[in-house]
Amino acid sequence: MIFQQHFDPETWTLTYFIADPESHEAVIIDPVISNLDKYMSLLSEHGMQLKYSLETHVHADHITAGGLLRQRTGAQTGVSTLCGAEFADHQIQEHDVFKFGKNEQIDVIATPGHTQGSISFLWRNKVFTGDALFIDGCGRTDFQGGDPSALFDSITQKLFKLPDDTLVYPGHDYNGRRVSNIAQERGRNPRIAGKTREEFIKFMNNLKLPPPRLIKQSVPANRRCGLTEDEWQEAVEPPVDISNEPATQCGTADPSPIPPQAAQSLVSQAKANITEINVKQAKRLIAGSNTTIIDVREPSEYNAGALPGAILLPRGMLEFKIGDISQLSDRSKPILVYCQTGARASLASQTLKLLGYTDVASLSGGYQAWNSD
């Protein structure tokens, strides 16, 4: 087997390349978009076909190369189902298994805490911990649904239960270190070794770190699998008509079958759980009640034209920005959600319901339908 660790000096990110020379199948974990050409050269050099591009979480400090790797190689993307990256090919859950090569497999361990959707990958005697567990440290817990209590459990009850000689490969290192093992981290990691839950929670809650420099760009981009707005629009809402057809997945127009948990399935599932209304119904709703209108498109789309009085809340930032909008403080108030053709609004409406909003409607056909009425 071929195993390589690659370091990105701009973001201190560690990316992992695993490949089987016999089957010529490869996997990349946590790829960085600025290193895309390097990954392509690596695949070519070893004569490999990339099967999976996997993420340990939705990153706040760099943009993933996952979507572009899928476009260029046909690889399938994988992100935790709790990360909000709805158009990744695989919505990963704990105990999922990714098989590749000749009898090789990567097992998924849910390790929330740094973010709600953080996961680790176990391959042979190596565990790729993302930002859950660093060498002599751990990831912060103050954004993206982070929770120090959950991180304490993830580390002590899951990662530290692995065999002592399991090699720990983190998602970042800021001190030139590249690998540790479970015994070492269990015994001397200053963040958690010998600490009680209460001590760990108190310490993590008082770090007072500045936000990651690229968080506003990285989080929404990584929810789009690292694609630009234009690439995302082509993938998610192709401007073919206003029939509200679900989108293709993660930046490709490949007509091959979409995995069951990818874009079409997720949009269909969302539509089964929300209320969709047509343009005439939407106009009656707006005229007849104090309805809050939410536009979940990107700023460039909003600036090109929007429903009167609509509040811009891009889908990729919904969970992070919703608390800043005073009109959404009352969770029983009527809400109309729309996007360009309906897919993102369906997913956003489902999210709002999960967040406790009780009167949410999604505009079928989106802004295109509104303009065509």
N, C-alpha and C positions, 0 to 999 in steps of 0.2 A: 504493500500500500504506500501511496504518496501522502505525506502529511506536511503541510507548511503553514507557518504563522507569518502574517504580513502586518507591518506596523505603518500606520499613517501619521506622520509627524505633525500634521496640521491640527488633527483632532485627537491625537493620542489613542486612536482606535486600533484594536487588534482584530484582524480578519483571519479566518481559518479556511484552508483549502484541503479537502480530503478527496483522494482519487484512487480508483482501482485500475491498475495497468492492464488487468486481464479483461475486464468488461468495458473499459474505457468510459466509465461513468464517474462523475465528480459531483461534489457538494461544496457550496461556499456558505459560510456562516458570517453574518454581519459585514457584507461588502460595502465599501465607501465609493460614492459616485465619482469622485475625482481620480480613483484608481481603476476605472472601468477598462481602459486600454491595457493596463497591466494584467487584469484578469483574462481578458481576451487573448493576450499573448501567452499567458500561462496555459490556457486550455489548448491553444494551437501547438505550443511547444511539446506538450505531453500527449497530444492526440486525443483529447478528452471531450466528451459530450457532457455539458452541465445538466444534471438532472434536477437539482433543487438549489434554490437560493433562499436561505432561512434567516430569520431575524430573531434575536433574543427579546426584543421589545421594539416599540416605536421610539426611535432615538431622538433626543432633543439637542444633540451637539454635532450631528453630521447628517447628511442626506444619503440614504441607501442607494446602491446601484441595482437593487433587485428588479425594478420594473424594466430598466434598460437591458439588463442581462436576459430577462425573459424575451424581450423583443428580438434581441440579437441571436439568442441560442435556443429558444423554445423551452428554457428551464421553467419549472413551476416555482412560484413564490410561496412562502409560508410565514405567517404572522399569527400570534395568539388571537383567538377569537375575542378577547377582551380589550384589544388594542384599537378597535375602530377602523382598521384597514380593510374595509368591507370587500374590496375587489382583489385581494390576494387570492391565489388559487386555493390555498389551504388555510382554513381558519383553525389554528392549532389548539388542541386541548391536551390536558395532562393524560399521559399514558399513550398518546399517539406514537406511532412508529413509522419512521421513514426508511424504507429498504432501498438499497442501491448496491451496485457492484455484485460480486459473487458472495452471497451470504453475509453482506454487511448490513447493519442497521443502526439508526440513531433513535434513541428513546427520549421522549419528552418528559421533563420534570417541571411542573408549575412552581415557580419561585417568586410569587408576587411580593411587593414591598417597595422596591425602587419605583416601579409603576404597577398598576393593577394587573397589567397583562404580561409582566416579565416572566420569561421561561428560561430554563437551562436545557442543554442538549448533552446526552450521555452517549459517547461512542467508545466502545472497548473500555480501556481504563482511563479515559479522558472525559472530563466534564467541562463544557463551555458555559460559563456562568453569566455571561453578559455583564450587567451592572449589579447583579444580586450580591456577588462575592468577588472582591478584589484580592490581590496579594497584600496582606496586612491592611485590609480595609473593606469597605462595602459602598454601594451606591447610596446617594442621598434619597430622601423620601418625602420631599416637600412640593412635588408637583405631579401631574398626570395620575392622580389617584394613589400616590405613594402613601405608605402606611408603615411606620417603624415596627409596630406590633406584628404585622404580617411578615415583614422582612426578618424579624427575629425568629419566627417560626420556620420560615423558608430555609434559613441557614442552619438552625440548630436541629430541626426535626426532619429535614430532607437532605440537604447537602452534607451535613456533618454525620449523617447516618451511612454515607457511602464508605467503602473500604478505605482504610488509612492511606494506601498507596495510590488512590485515584488521583490523577494529575489534574490540577486546577488551571484552566486557561481562561482568564477573565476577558471582558470586553474592552477594558482600558487598563493602562498602567502609565503613571506619570513620573516614574522613577527608574526607568530603564530595566525593569524586571519583566520576565516573560512567562514563568511557570512556577507553580507551587504544588503542594499536595494537600489532601484533606487533613492528614495528621498535623501538618505544620500549621494550617489555618485554625484548626480546632484548638491547638495548644497555645498559639502565640498571637493570633490576630488581635491587635489592640482595641478594635472596635467592639469585639464580642467575646473573646476568650475570658472566661471567669466572670462575666457580667451577668447580672440578673436581667430579667425582662424589663423591669422598671428602670434600671440604670441605663440600659441600651436605649429605651424610648426617650428618656430625659436627654441623653446625649444627642440623639439624632434630631430631636425637636429644637435643639439650641445651636445647631451648626451655623445658622444665619449666613448661608452662602449666597452670593449673587446669582441671578438666573443665568443659565447657559447662554453664551453670546448669540447662538444661532437658533434659539428655541422657537421664535416666531416663524422662521422660515422652515426649520427642519420638521417640526411636528406635523403641520399640514401636508408638507411634501411627502413625508414618510407614510402618511395615511393614504397617499396616492401611489404608494410603492416607489417613491422617489421621482415620479414623473413631473414635468412642468405642467402648468395649467393647460396649455394647448394640447400636449400629449394626453393629458387626463381627459379633456373634453372629447377628443377623438375616440378615446377608449370607452368612456362612460356614457356619453350622450351624443352619438353620431348624428349630425343634422340631416337625417334622411326624411323624417316626417314628424308628425306630432301624435303618433299613435301610442306613445308612452311605453314603447317596447323596452325591456330591460337591456342593460348594456353588456358589451363584451368586457373582458377582464384585463386588468393590469397592463394596459398599454399595448394591446395587440389587436389586429383585425383578423387573426387566425380563425378560420371557421371551424376548426376542430372542436370536438365536444368539450364543454366546460365542466370541470369537476363539480360534483353535487353541491359542495359548500362554497362555490365561487359566486361570481356576480349575479348571474341569473337566478340562482337558487335563493340567495340572500335577499334580493329585491322582491322576488315572489313571496318569500316568507314574510317580509315586512308588509307587503300589500295585504296579506291575509290577516294582519293584526292591527291594521289602522283603518281610519275612515278616509276614503277618497271622494272628492266632489268635483263636478265639472265646473266650467267657467260661469255658467248662469247661476248655479248654486252658490259659487264663491261670491259673486257680485251681490246676491241677496244677503249672504252672511255678513259681508262687509257693511252693507247699507243698514242692516237691521240690528246690529249689536256693536258693542265696543270691542271689536276684534283686533288683536295684535297680529300684524302681518310680518312673517319672518322670511327673508330671502337667504337661502343657504348656498347660493352660488359664490363664485370668487369675485373680488372687488372689480376686476376688469369687466366682468359680465354685468354686474350691478350698475357700474358707471355708464354702460352702453344703453341702459334702459331698465326700469324697474316698476313694479306696481306702486301706485301712489301711497305714500306713508309707510312703505316697507322698511323694516330694520335689517341691515346687513349683518348676518351671522353665519359665516362660511361653515359648511358642514365639517371641515377638518378641525375647526376650533370650537365647535358648539359646546362641548362639555367644559372647556376651559374659560369661555367668555360669557356663558349664560348668566352667571352671577353678577355680571357688570351691567345687565340690562334691567332697569327698574320696571319696565312694562311687563317683565316676566316674573316678578316677585309673587304675584297671585297665581297659584297653579290651577285655579279653577276658571280663570278667564279664558274666553275663546281665542284660539290661535289658528291662523291659516299659514301653512308652510308651502313654499314653492321653490322650484329650481328652474332649470331650462326646459326640461322635458318630463320630469317627474321622478326619475330614479333616486336622485339624492334626497329629494323631499320625502320620499317614502321611508328611506332609512333614517332621516332626521326625525320624522314624526314618530317612528318606533322608539327612538332614543328618548324623545320628550316624554312619551308614555312611561318608559322605564324610570324616568326621573320624577314621576309623580304628577305630570300635567294631565288633567282629566278631560279636557275639551279641545282636542287637536284634530284638524283636518288637513289633508294634503291635496294640493291642486293637481288634478289629473291632466297630463299634457304640459304642465308647467307654463312658463312665460311664453313659449311658442304658441300654445293653445290660446292664451289670453290675448295675444296680439292678432290671432287669426279669427277670433270670434266676431 
